Every structure is written in C-alpha cells, then in structure tokens.
Amino acid sequence: MLAFLRPVRWIGRHGSRAVALSLFVGMALPPLSALAKPLLPFAVFLLLLLAFLRIGLDRVVPWARRPRLVILATLWMQVAWPVLMGAGIWALGLKAAAPELALAVMIVAVAPPLMSAPAFALLVGLDGSLSLAVLLAGLAAAPVLAPLMAELMLGAALPLDTAEMALRLAVLVAGAGIGALVLRRRLGEARIAGSADLLDGLNVIVLFVFAVAIMDGVAMRFLVEPWLVLGLLGLTIALALAMAAVTWAVFRPAGADRALVVALAVGNRNMGLMAAAMAAQLPEIAWILFAVGQLPIYMTPLLVQLAGRRLRRASSRGRHPA
C-alpha cells in the first residue's frame, strides 16, 4: 500500500503539468477518450468528494451569520445570468437558428462555480472564505435552480428531462458532501491536513480521467471542422470574461476585493458537473463547448506555477542586484 502511495504523493507535488497535458492526451487518443467517457459521472463525483474533504466549513460560519452578500451573489449567478443569457439568445434568434448552441450557452449560465474557485481567490490574495461560501451556496442551489432556469428560458427548445437532470445533480452534490462528512469524521482534521500531497495526487489522477473522458469526439470534430471547435473555444473564453467583468461592476459597491471574489466565481462555471448530470442527453455542439471550455481551466495551475517562479526570480534579482 505504501508503495502505491509514494507515486501518488509525488504526483500531488508535481502534477500541474499532468493536469495541463491531460486534455491534449484525450484529444490525441480518441479511443481512450471513448473508453473513459462512461466514467465521467464517477470522476466528477470523486472530484467533488475530494474537494469537500479538503474544505473546512468553519471558515464559512461568519458568512452564514451575515449571508446577504452570498445570497445576492447566488441569485445573480444562477437567476439573473440565465435571464440575461436567455434575452441574448432570444435577441439573436439562436433558439431557432442554432438550438444546440443556445442550450450550451444556457447551461453555462445556470452552472454553479468551479470547485477550485476558492483556491483561485487565494492565489491572487483575495478572501477565500467568501469564495467558499458562494461556492457552497451555488452547489446547494444548482439541483433546483439549474433545471428550472434552463426550462424557463428555453421552454420547448430544451431537449432535456429537467427532473432527471435535477435528480442527478442532487445525487452528485449531496452524495459527495455526505461522503466527505463521513470521511472527515473518521479520519480527523489533523490526518486530513497531513495528507495534503496524497489528496492532491488523487485529485490530479481523477482530473486526468475526467479530462480524457470529456474530450471524447473533440479531436475528430476538430479534424473535420477546426474553425467550429476554435470558435466554441473562443466563445467559452468570451463568456467567462464577460460574466466576470459585468459581475465585478455590479458588485463593486460591496468593495473592489469582494466584487472580484464574486466575479471569479461567476466567470468560472462548473461545466463538468453539468455535463456529468446529463451526458446522455447532451447534444454534440454543447458537449464540444463544454469540453473545449476546460482548456483555459486546466492550464491555470501550470500558468500560476510558471508565474510564481518568474515572480520569485524577479524578487531574488531585486534583493541581489548585479
């Protein structure tokens, strides 16, 4: 057992490159992606479980006592944004002209934040506890609000069973939360804190499986219609930047730092969770948009690591001028 744990811990310490490369492996090896696709819901469940296992809920207690900002952020993210996206879809005539694309855009708008949103907030020196509170509120609301808002905005154009989608979301989120709570009680806070490298390594391995699974079919579509795939990638980046920028402006009265925390959460959505909840019902264009939308997300750990090295080198040169 210990022989197995050592390489997992090593991956946890040096896994940022593996995370970044896993999507490209999925594109380069289509048979492997097809084989891994059925594992997508299990991979998402394990990612949620590992994230919940690392979360110390004591950090969100202050926000539970004064929840106004968290409630407003959740309603903005999972009610206001779907309405705005729905208005845009209607104005552009996407429901009739490109129903699969309209569905994909709407699902992005109703998705909760990324599980890594608090880590991103901490990386740039912001309040991780606020990001964590918004994340938990968004995950709690997603099984109800995501299917409801998607159906309200798209109506008959929504080719999904919303009740089944809600049930799958609830099982994924609640099951992972309960499982993590049981493990936290069995293992204890000190043991979990001392196993950071091991948990990080497991997280990287599951991320690899998830990335390979979600890239199923993307390489073949890229060979046939490269501009379509690149266009969908550009669309996901544009949506993320637009949601973050508008959110920062709306929440600016609460303070620049708090507004940026909410903007990071709103701009980076958990498309993988939504894909896992309705993989069998998801049209191809929506699947590809979700898949290519992972590229900037998966590149983030490597970019942050490289930026950190450059900053440390610059700081070292500043302390020891030639």
Protein Blocks (a to p, Z undefined) as FASTA:
>chain_A
ZZmmmmmmmmmmmmmmmmmmmmmmmmmmmmlmmmmmmmmmmmmmmmmmmmmmmpcfklmm
mmmmmmmlmmmmmmmmmmmmmmmmmmmmmmnommmmmmmlmmmmmmmmmpccdfklmmmm
mmnopafklmmmmmmmmmmmmmmmmmmmmmmmnmmmlccdfklmmmmmmmmmmmmmmmmm
mmmmmnopmlmmmmmmmmmmmmmmmmmmmmmmmmgoklmmmmmmmmlmmmmmmmmmmmmm
mmmmmmmmmmmmnojklmmmmmmmmmmccfklmmmmmmmmpcfklmmmmmmmmmmmmmmm
mmmmmmmmmmmmmmmmmmmcZZ
